[in-house]
Amino acid sequence: MKPYPCPSCKQEAIPPADKYRAGMWRVIACPNCGARLCAQPWLLMLASMIYVWAAAWFGFWAWFEHSFLPLLYLVPVWLLLDFLNIRYMPLSVLRPKGP
């Protein structure tokens, strides 16, 4: 996959693995300019709530049906949420660490 643009240096330098880590509440660094980056916190909170809602929905569905089939339905939904998180979650530049 092609790299994602850094909001600091505007170069396509962020690898997809780092973009995925940013979507999991991690701080990443741009390999080109060294800027500290994170995902937009408010949008990340909304995405996290959607992950929890999907897991709860399919988990309770499996519990009510006494079947593991709804948990199999959760797999493509979770992969779709991960794809949307990586593809569309905007990054923010953090302030440099102090001395």
C-alpha positions in Angstrom: 0.0 0.0 0.0 1.1 3.5 -0.6 2.1 5.7 2.3 -0.2 8.3 3.8 0.6 12.0 3.9 2.1 13.6 7.0 0.2 16.7 8.2 3.4 18.4 9.2 5.7 18.0 6.1 2.9 17.2 3.6 5.0 14.3 2.2 3.6 10.8 1.7 5.7 9.2 4.4 3.4 7.5 6.9 3.3 3.7 6.4 0.0 1.9 6.8 1.2 0.0 9.9 1.9 3.3 11.7 -1.4 4.7 10.6 -3.1 1.7 12.1 -1.1 2.2 15.3 -2.3 5.8 15.4 -5.9 4.5 15.2 -5.3 2.5 18.4 -4.5 5.5 20.6 -0.7 5.4 19.9 1.6 8.3 19.2 3.6 7.8 16.0 6.5 9.7 14.4 6.9 10.8 10.8 9.9 9.1 9.3 10.5 12.0 7.0 10.4 15.1 9.4 10.3 13.4 12.8 7.0 15.1 13.8 5.0 13.5 16.6 1.6 12.5 15.2 -1.6 11.1 16.6 -5.1 10.5 15.3 -7.8 13.1 15.9 -8.9 12.4 19.5 -12.6 13.2 19.1 -13.0 11.2 15.9 -10.9 8.4 17.5 -13.3 8.4 20.5 -16.2 8.0 18.1 -14.5 5.2 16.2 -13.7 3.4 19.5 -17.3 3.6 20.5 -18.3 2.0 17.1 -15.8 -0.8 17.8 -17.3 -1.4 21.2 -20.9 -1.2 19.9 -20.1 -3.8 17.1 -18.4 -6.2 19.5 -21.3 -5.8 22.0 -24.0 -6.2 19.3 -22.5 -9.4 17.8 -21.5 -10.7 21.3 -25.0 -10.4 22.7 -26.4 -11.8 19.5 -24.2 -14.9 19.9 -25.3 -15.1 23.5 -29.0 -14.9 22.8 -28.8 -17.4 19.9 -26.4 -19.7 21.8 -24.3 -19.9 18.6 -20.9 -18.9 17.5 -22.1 -17.9 14.1 -22.7 -14.2 15.0 -19.1 -14.0 16.1 -18.1 -15.1 12.6 -20.2 -12.2 11.3 -18.2 -9.9 13.5 -15.0 -10.6 11.6 -15.8 -8.8 8.3 -17.5 -6.0 10.2 -14.3 -5.5 12.3 -12.1 -5.7 9.2 -14.3 -3.0 7.6 -14.0 -0.8 10.6 -10.2 -1.3 10.6 -10.0 -0.4 6.9 -12.1 2.8 7.5 -10.0 3.7 10.5 -6.7 3.4 8.5 -8.0 5.0 5.4 -10.0 8.0 6.7 -8.8 8.8 10.2 -7.0 12.2 10.0 -3.8 12.7 11.8 -2.8 15.7 14.1 0.6 17.1 14.8 1.6 17.1 18.5 3.8 19.7 20.1 7.4 18.6 20.5 8.4 17.1 23.8 9.8 19.6 26.3 13.3 19.4 27.7 
